Amino acid sequence: MFVDEVIIHLEAGRGGDGAVSFRREKHVPRGGPDGGDGGRGGDVIMIADPMLTTLIDFRMRREYKAERGVNGSDNKKFGKNGQSIELRVPVGTQVTDLKTGLVITDLIHAGQREIIAKGGRGGRGNIHFVSSTHQTPRFAEKGEPAEVRDIRLDLKILADVGLIGFPNVGKSTLISKISAARPKIADYPFTTLVPNLGVVQVAPGKSFVVADIPGLIEGASGGAGLGHQFLRHVERTRMLVHLVDVSGLTMRDPFEDFAIVNRELTAYSDHLAGLPQLVALNKSDMPGAAEIVPRMREFLEGKDYEVFEISALTNAGVQDLLYAISRALDAIPVPLITEADQEVIRFRAPEDDKWEAELHDGVYVVRGRGIERVTAMTDMNNPDGVRRLQRILEKAGVVSRLRDLGAAHGDTVRIGNFEFDFLD
C-alpha cells in the first residue's frame, strides 16, 4: 500500500525540575544552596531520508514522544538532558501544523533536518536565586513544558518530469525502458498504484528524474479513481509529458482523452495547467495508428504542442523524445523553493517580553510566551516560589494592567494552563 498522507501526534520532552538543596557537610554549619538544574527535554526531529519512498511506518504508529529531562539534585548536580527522537521521512515530505493550518517545514533535500517540536528547558535549581537579601532560597523552577503538536505529513514526489495520461497508455512501459525503474506492468486499469521514479541519462553528466504518475481519469481532480492522492505528485515536477494511446485498439477517443486529462489538471491547480507539456503519441507503430496519428498531430500542433510519435515497447522515437525533454528542462529554471501553492511558515518563537491581558467571559486572561513560561515553571505548592512569581508579574507591569482592566481581590486570573485568584 502506498501511503502519502498521514496525521501523527508529537510531544517533545518536558524539561527536568530544578532542585532545592542545601549543603550538609561536617564542620560546615551554614552550608549554602546547592540545588542543581534540571536537564533539557528532548526534541522531535525529522530527517529527509532518500532511501524511503512512503509514509507507511507512520500509519502503524501515530504517537511519538521524546524523553523528558532528568531533575537536578543536590551538590550542584545537573540533570541529564532528555533523549531527542529522530523520525525519518521520504524526501519531498511536507509538514503541516493542524492547529494553525500552516506548513511549518518542507523536507526537500536529502539529509535535511528540522526540529518539529522543541523540548522544554530545564528548571533552575536554587543555587541561581541567591541574592544579598535572600541567602537561603527555598524554591527552584519546574521544568519548562514541551511543545505538543498534531501534524499532517504529505509526501509529494520530487521529479523533473511527470508522465501523465489515462491508464494503460504506456507510462510504466516507457519509464521501464528509459531508466532502471521496474514498475509493475499489466493490461488492466490502475496497474500503477505507487508513483515510480526513474533517473534518465541522456548524455555523460546530463540526466533528469522522471515520475510515472498513475493514470488519471475524468473526475480525478474531485477524487475519482486515484484522484487527489496522485495529482499532488505532479505539482513537484518542472514539466509534463502527456502520453496518448493512438493504437486504435481501444474504444476510447484519444482526442477526448487528451482533453479530459488537461481539464482535470486545470481543475486541480492553475499551477499544473501552466506547466510546460510535451505530447507523446504512443503505440504509433500499431496498424490502427496510421489513420489517427496525422489527425492528432495536426490538432496538437495547432495548439502549439510539440508532438512525438513513439513506441515505448520497441523504443521507436523514444530517444528523440528524451533529447527534447532535456532541451526543455535546460530552459526551465530549477526553483529554489518547491512548494506548489503554499508558503512555508517555519516556527519562530514569540518574543519573551511581549504580553497582553484582556477580560474574557469574566476571567482575566494574560498571554505571552515569557509570562506563560515563568508561570508554568513555578511550583505553585511552594509559597516562596509563588511570591517570586508575584514579584515578576508586578515588575513586568502585569498586575498594574489587571488593575486597569478592573481586576479586584478574588477575581480569577488565567495565565497559560493555570488559574488563580487575584490578590490585591
N, C-alpha and C positions, 0 to 999 in steps of 0.2 A: 504493500500500500504506500502510495506517495503522500507525504504529509507536508503541506507548505503553509499552514496556518495553525497556530495553537496558542491557547491562553494559559499562563502559568502565574503562580504566586511566589514572590520573593521576599525574604526577610534577611536583612543584614544583621550582624551581631551587635547586641547592646554592649556598651562599654562596662567594664568592671567597676565596682564601687570602690571609692577611696576608703582607707582605714582610719579609725580613731584609736590611737595608741600612744602610750607614754613610756619612756624608758624606765625600766625596772631593773637596776643593777645595784649590786652590793657596793656600799660606800658612795653611792650617788643618790642622796636623799631627795633631790628635786630634779629628777630627770625630765627633760622637755618632751614635747610631742615628737613622735617618730612614725606616725602612720603613713604608709606608702600609697602611691597612686594605683588605681585600677588599670588594667590593660585595655587597649583599644579593641573594639569589636571588629570582626572580620567583614570584609566587603563581599558583594556578589559581583563577579567579573565575568564578562562574556568575551570569548575569543573566536575570531573567524578562522575556521579550520578548512583548508582546501580539500581535505580528504573526505569531508562529509557532503552528502547530497540531499538529505531530507531532515525533517524535524521529528522523525518518528520516536526518538528517545524521550522527547518531552510529552508525547502522547501517553507514554507509560507512567510517567511520574510528573505531577503537576505542582508540587510544592518543594521549594529549596530554601534552606535556612543556613546562614553562616554561623560560626561559633561566636559566642559572646566572650568578652574579655574576662580574665580572671581578676577577682577582687584583690586589692592591695592588702598588705598585712603589716605587722609590727616591724621594728628595726629598719624602717625605711625600705621595705621590700616591695617592689613594684610588681603588680600582677602581670602575667603573661598575656600578650596580645592574642585575640581570638583568631582562629584559622579562617582565612578567606576561602570561598569556593569559586572554582572556575568552571563555567559552563561553555562547552564548545558547540558552535553552531556553524552551518554552512556559510561560505562567502556569499553575500547577497541578502543576508537576513536583516530585516528592518525591525526595530524595536519601538513599540508604541505604548505610552502610558495610558491605561484605560481610564483613569480618573480624569485626566486633562484632555485626552484625545490627541496629544502631541507626540510626534515622532521624536524620541529622545536620542536615538543614535541609529546609524546605518552602517553595518559592518560590510564594507565593500572591498576591503583589501585583505589578502591572506596574512594572518598573524595579527591583525588589528585587535587591540584590547580596549575594552571600555568598562568603566565601573558603572553598573546599572543601579545598585543600591549600596549606599555608603554606610559603613559601620559607625557606631557612636564612639566618641572619645571616652577614655576612662575618667572616672571621677577623681578629683584631687584629694589626697589624704590630708590629715590635719596639720602636717608639717608646713603646709602652704598658707595657713591662716594665722600664723603668729604675728603679732604686732606689739608695738610698745605699750599699748593699752590692754592688750589681750594676750597674755603669755601662755595661757593653757586652753586653747580652743578645743572644745569637746564635740566638734562636729566635723564632718567631711562631706564631700559631694558623692551623690549616687552616679552611677554610670549614665552617660547620655543615651536616650532611646535611639534605636537604629531606624533607618529608612525601611518602610514596608511598602511594597508595590505589587499591583496586579498589572501584568504587561501582556501584550499580544506580540507574538513573533510572526512575521510574514516573510516567507522566502520568495525572492524574485530572482530567477535565473539571470546570471550575468553572461552576456554573449554579445558579439559584434553583429551577428546576423541571425534573424529569426526566420525559420521556414514556416510558412503558413499555407493554408489551403484546406479543402474538405478532407474528410477521412478517406484513406486509400488512394490518394493521388500520387503517392510515391515518395513522401518526405523521408520516411525511415530508410527506404532503399537508397535514396540519394546520400543521406548522411553516412550510411554504412560504406558507400563507395568512395567518398571523398575524405574520410577520416578513419580513425581507429575505433570509433564508436560502433557498438554492435547491438543495436536495438532489436527488440522482438518484431518480427515481420510476419503478417498473415493476412489473408483475404477476408477480413471482417471488420466492421466499424470499431473504432477506438482501440485498435491493437496497441497503440501508444498510450499508456496510462501515466507515464513519467516522462517529463521533458528530458531529452538526451542531448548532451553536449559533446561536440567533437572539435578537434583542432585541425584546421586545414592548412597545409603548407603549399603555397603556390610558387615559391622560389626560395633559394637559400636565404635564411634570415627574414623571410616575409611570410607571415601566417595570420590567420584570424580564427576566431571561435564562432562556431555556428550552433544554434539550438534548434532541435527538431521539436516544434511545438505541436501537441496533439491536435487532431483535426477539429476545425470549427464548423458549426452548423448554424442554420438560421435560428435566431433566438439566443445565441451564445452569450451576448452582452447582458442578457437578462438571466443567465444561469442555465440555459438549455444545454443538454449534452454535458460536456465538461465545463462549459461556461466560464464564469469568473475565475475558477480555480486555475486556469491556464492562461487566460488573456493577460493576467498580471505579469506573466513572464515575458511577454512580448514588449512590455514597457521598457525593459532594460536594454533592448537592442538598439543599435545605431541605424540599422536599415532592415528591410524585409525582402525576402524572396518568395514570391507568390507562385506556388505550383498549381497548375491546372491540368486535369486529365483530358487529353484530346484524342484518346484512343478510339472513341466511338463505340466502345464495347459496353458502356453503361447506359442506363435510362436517363441519366442526368444531362442537363444542358450546360455546357462549360461556360457559356456567356452568363447565364443566371448564377452559376456557382461563383464566378468571379465577382459579380455584383453583390451577392449576399455576404461574402466574406468581408468585403470592404465596407459594407453597411454596418456590419457588426463591429468592426474596428472603430468606425466613426461614432457609433452609439456608445461604445465603452469609454472612449477617450479621444479628445481632439489631438492629443499628442501622438497617439497611434496613427491617426488618419494622416498626419503630416510627415510621417517617416518616409524617407526615400524607398521606392519599391521597384524591384526588377521582376519581370514575369517570365517564368519558365514553362513552356508548353511541353509537358512530359508525356511519354509514351507516343512520341511523334513518329516512331518507326512502325507503328501498327497500321494495318491496311486502312482502317476507317479514318485515320488522321489526315489522309491526303485531301479529303474534302473539307475538313474542319479547320486545319491549320491556316490556310490562306485567308479565310474569313476572319479568324480570330486575330491573326497578325494585323490585318487592316484595321480592325476595330480598336485594338490596343494601341497601335502606333498613332492612330488618330487622336488618342487621348494622351499622347506624349510618353507612353511607357516604352522602355527598352525591352525588347522581346527576344527570347532564345528558344530554339527548338532543341529539345534534349530527349535522351532515353536514359533514365537513371539506371536501368537494368543493364544496358550494354555500354554505357559511358559515352554514347554518341552525343557530341555537343556540350558535354559537361565541362571540359577544360576551358572552352571559350566563356562559359558562364562564370567559372571561378576567376578568370582574369578580369572579367567585367566587375565582379563583386570587389575584388582587390582594388581596382581603379576607383570605384565609387567610395570605398572606405577611406582611401587616401584623401579624398576631398571633403570628408566629414570629420570635423574635429572631435577628439575624444573629450567628452565632458568631464570637468573636474569634479562635479557633483552629479551622481547618477539617480538621485531621487526623481521620480517621474512627475509627481504633481503635488508634493507636499514638502514644505520647508522642514528641515531638521532643527528642532529646538533643543539643543543639548542643555543638560541641567546646569544651572548656575545657582549657587547658594545665595539666598537673600542676605542683604547686609544685616549684621548683627545688631546695629544700633538703631535700626528703623522699627517703629512700632506704632500701633494705633489702638484707640479704645472707642467703644460705642455701647449704647444701651440697646439690647435686643431681647424682646419678649420678657422684660423685667429683670434681665441678667446683664451685668456689666461685663462685656467681653473685651479682653486685651489680646491683640495679636501682634506677633513679631518674633522672628527667629531667635534673637538673643534672649528676650524676655521669656519665651516659652522654654528655651533650653535650660536656663538657670532655674526655672521653676521645676521642671522635670527632674533636674539633678539635685534638688533639695530634699532632704529627708524630713518629711512632714511630721514624723514622730519624734523628732529631736528639737526641743524648744530653742536651743542655740542656733540650729540651722534655720529655723523659721524666722528668728529675729534677724539673721543675716539677710534672708530674702527680703524682709520688710525694708531693711536699710537700702538694699539695691533698688527696690521699686521706688522708694522715696527719692533717692539720688537721681534716678532716671526721669523723674517727673511723673511717673505713672499715678502715684497716689494723688498728687495735685490735680491731674487731669480727671481722675474719677470724681473728685470733689466737684470740679467744674460741671461735670455731667449730672450732678445731683446725687451721687452716692452718699448714703448715710450709714451710720453704725448698724451692722447686722445685715446689710444688703449683700446679695450673692454676687461674687466676682468669679469669672471663669478665665483661666489662662491655660491654654492647651487642653489637656485632659483633666485638669484639676479645678475644683470649685471650692471656695472658702468664703467665710464671712468677712465683710469689710469692717475693719477696726479703726475707729477714729476717736 
